Amino acid sequence: MGTTTLDIKKRKADVYDRDYQTDCEFYADVLVKNGVAIEAILHEDKSGHTKDNAFFSRRVTDEKGLVIKKAIICCKSYALSTSISSGRNIDCPG
């Protein structure tokens, strides 16, 4: 017998079982449970959509003194044109 989608969902629910308040909390937990040190994760949990996420993430990196020359924005396909437009409006020197 093969693995079903339901089996995979049950296993994910067993591993990621907290009551996550934000996407940031969930993805940080995924990273930690897969071996990334919590200290290596930059948290941005104020945004409500992709455009805000890009701007607030830039603020987080600036506060840490990180120089970002290029960035990748990951989003759903329906938000792609907005994300590209927003990303161009974030000042990245270099």
C-alpha positions in Angstrom: 0.0 0.0 0.0 1.3 3.5 -0.9 1.3 6.7 1.1 -1.9 8.8 0.7 -2.2 12.5 0.9 -4.2 12.0 4.1 -1.2 10.1 5.6 1.1 13.0 4.8 -1.2 15.6 6.2 -1.6 13.6 9.5 2.2 13.4 9.8 2.6 17.1 9.2 0.0 17.8 11.8 1.9 15.6 14.3 5.2 17.4 13.7 3.8 21.0 13.4 1.3 20.9 16.2 1.5 24.3 17.8 -1.2 27.0 17.6 0.7 29.3 15.2 -0.5 32.9 15.3 1.5 34.1 12.3 3.1 32.6 9.1 6.4 33.7 10.7 5.9 31.5 13.7 5.0 28.5 11.6 7.9 28.8 9.1 10.4 29.5 11.9 9.2 26.3 13.6 9.6 24.4 10.3 13.1 25.7 10.0 14.1 24.9 13.6 12.6 21.4 13.4 14.7 20.8 10.3 18.0 21.8 11.9 18.2 25.6 11.5 19.4 27.4 14.7 16.8 29.8 16.0 19.5 32.5 16.2 19.9 32.2 12.5 16.3 33.1 11.7 15.3 36.7 11.1 11.7 37.2 12.2 9.2 39.5 10.5 5.7 39.0 11.8 4.1 42.4 11.3 3.0 42.1 7.6 -0.4 41.1 6.4 0.6 40.5 2.8 3.5 40.1 0.4 4.2 43.8 -0.2 4.3 44.6 3.6 6.5 41.5 4.1 9.1 42.8 1.7 9.2 46.3 3.3 9.2 45.0 6.9 11.8 42.4 6.1 14.0 45.1 4.7 13.6 47.0 8.0 14.6 43.9 9.9 17.8 43.4 7.8 18.7 47.1 8.1 18.3 47.0 11.9 20.7 44.0 11.9 23.2 45.9 9.8 22.9 43.4 6.9 23.7 44.6 3.4 21.2 43.1 1.0 22.1 43.5 -2.7 19.5 41.0 -4.1 16.5 39.3 -2.6 14.0 36.7 -3.7 10.3 37.2 -3.0 8.3 34.0 -2.8 4.6 34.3 -3.2 1.4 32.8 -4.7 1.1 33.2 -8.4 -1.9 35.6 -8.1 0.3 38.1 -6.1 3.3 37.9 -8.5 2.8 41.2 -10.4 2.2 43.1 -7.2 5.3 41.5 -5.6 7.5 42.3 -8.6 6.3 45.9 -8.5 6.8 46.2 -4.7 10.2 44.6 -4.8 11.4 47.2 -7.3 10.4 49.9 -4.9 12.6 48.6 -2.1 16.0 50.3 -2.1 18.7 47.7 -2.5 22.1 49.3 -3.0 24.6 47.7 -5.4 
